[in-house]
Amino acid sequence: MSKYKSYKTTCSYCGVGCGIIAKKDPKGVITVEGDKDHPVNRGMLCTKGMNLHHVVQDKSDRILYPEMRWSKGHERQKVSWDQAMNRAAAVFRTMIDKYGPDSVGFYVSGQCLTEEYYLVNKLAKGFIGTNNVDTNSRLCMSSAVVGYKQALGEDSVPISYQDIELADCFMIAGANPAWCHPILFRRIEAHKEKNPDTKIIVVDPRRTQSCDIADLHLQILPGTDVVLYNAIAKRLIDKRKIDKSFIANHTDNFEALKASLQDTSLSEAAKICGISVVDIKKAASLISNAKGFITLWAMGLNQSSIGVNKNNALLNLSLLTGHIGKPGSGPFSLTGQPNAMGGREVGGMANLLAAHKDLANETHRTEVANFWGGKEISPKPGLTATEMFDALESGKLKAVWIICTNPLVSLPNANKVEKALKNAKFVIVQDISYRSETTEYADLLLPAAGWVEKEGTMTNSERRITHLNKVIDPPGEAQADAEILWNFARKMGYHGFDYNSVEEVYKEHCALTKGTNIDVSGLSYSRLKGEGSFQWPVPTNNHPGTSRLFLDKKFYTDTGNAKFVIPRFTKPTSELLTEKHPLILTTGRVRDQWHTRTKTGKVNRLLTHIPDPYLEMNQVDAFLRELKDGDVAVVESKRGKVQVKIKVSDSINRGVVFLPMHWGKVLGNDFGRANNLTTSIVDPISKEPDFKFSAVQVSKY
Ligand code: SF4
């Protein structure tokens, strides 16, 4: 018999959601390998996933016990859990009594497990009486959420990874899956190797590694996506390469879209986008010849001042060609975080309700409030991620509870975030690691359990729910996040938090979804543990899960039809370039780092790829500034500056520079903290920040 005990779990990094087998030896040492039986990755793992055990083994950075300070001027001291929870409850009660429930807020994470997300929402929306619960998924998926809702009637990804092997044309837009969703990309790559006629179009202002397999790279100017997708749509309509029957029978608003597309000619569009008319026509031709057409997109579309418009414009291409609701076809947003989708299922945003119910709908609010047995739910949307930190800075929000995220590095305009945290009356940080720079500002620091140290579920990019086993105990006095939250709720005197296990929380969440579009009332822990992962909806105990939505061409809108939403590109809403700040800064990920490096930054093997931040810059822009490859330069925007080494490249257009988003205040200075530079502008509907377009200047250090 093997001396190892094996446990099934899921990778804690990106939204691909690869299955992992964690093996524990008799001494408790963990190793990991890809789960060969998992339908997503079939045993494969990327470098981040295969090195997860190093993150678990190294406890040197872990927060081991609660710490508290009595006032801002004092150092934090070790306290008991009881003292910590009493203080948290006392502060929250005082703030709520004195300033009302909207004076407190929770800022959580797409890395939280679904059960944890559920509890925060229930606690805040159902019992405290505030909708001030937002998440770092606001920085990632909120534009896609609005796009899906407007076009399909629901925040719902229609397809599965298994559709990859059935498609013959992919449009990868504003995404670099070769680095950011590597196992998904391997599947596309392998599919193209086997089927060389498969066509791949990449839309990206940079020539990234994903372009290596592209038949066509549309290297557009940042922010011009809507013009491009509208131009392709116009070409498809003009050439009658659209699915007339699908449009006539299953969509609304086609004529209005068609009329709106007449505003811009192909040559005007090409000029705005910085590409050729020939390439626009080629893209349209590749799409029109496809039997199975999949669009894949990520932050290049979502993180924009017109992120919702970009989503609408891309979704229109799937609707025009009828490539939705059939195998091998459909729109497919790539989730950045492992459980951004699970968080939304339980209402993990300031404008959402649990079970995809609508915060603006009185009946829905009453249903959820009655189910929870707490207070009436306020119809007023809560503060979104950036609004929450603005409100801390202005003093409107008094206390914030930050769970499993590092806003000091990940939010735009980091210097403003720093001011907000300094100005907050009370900051609770619940995390696993002192490597999160945000811990510095905690008045109360709560040690949380990490990956494999707690149980729960997550939902990946294709609506697949997986159960994550607890494999080892957390170190020191760290507790599972769910336990911390229900203990706090009990200290507040709230009923309905008498859970004995996370499974009970999960059951409650599933029961609330009954009868909704995301019904998982037929999916128990025992099914997840025994039968493996399932894609929602799973409405009955013997339901096999749902690989594809809309096969019956019935959409979740009021009319049952999908809707063409008209994405307009009028005046620029991003930050304006000026003589002082003439370059467009765009930020993003590198292959082996994850978010703010609290985990990947401590794994030596992952540091061999790209150990330090760098600014990618076109050779002409570098020459004009007398900068050579490897020189240190100063990058400056209206909001701040950083020093960083230059990487001179012909993969990026003139006028655009790229800085990875991962680095914080390394080495005690601002070397490479990209968000010192980024703008606070957000999309007016999704409130997602415009990370891909900030005006900067670069000069010699
Ligand atoms: Fe983890 Fe994503 Fe890599 Fe899969 S592709 S192993 S989910 S980081």
Residues whose N, C-alpha, C, O or C-beta is under 5 A from the ligand:
A	BS01	SF4	C11 Y13 C14 V16 G17 C18 L45 C46 K48 G49 H181 P182 I183
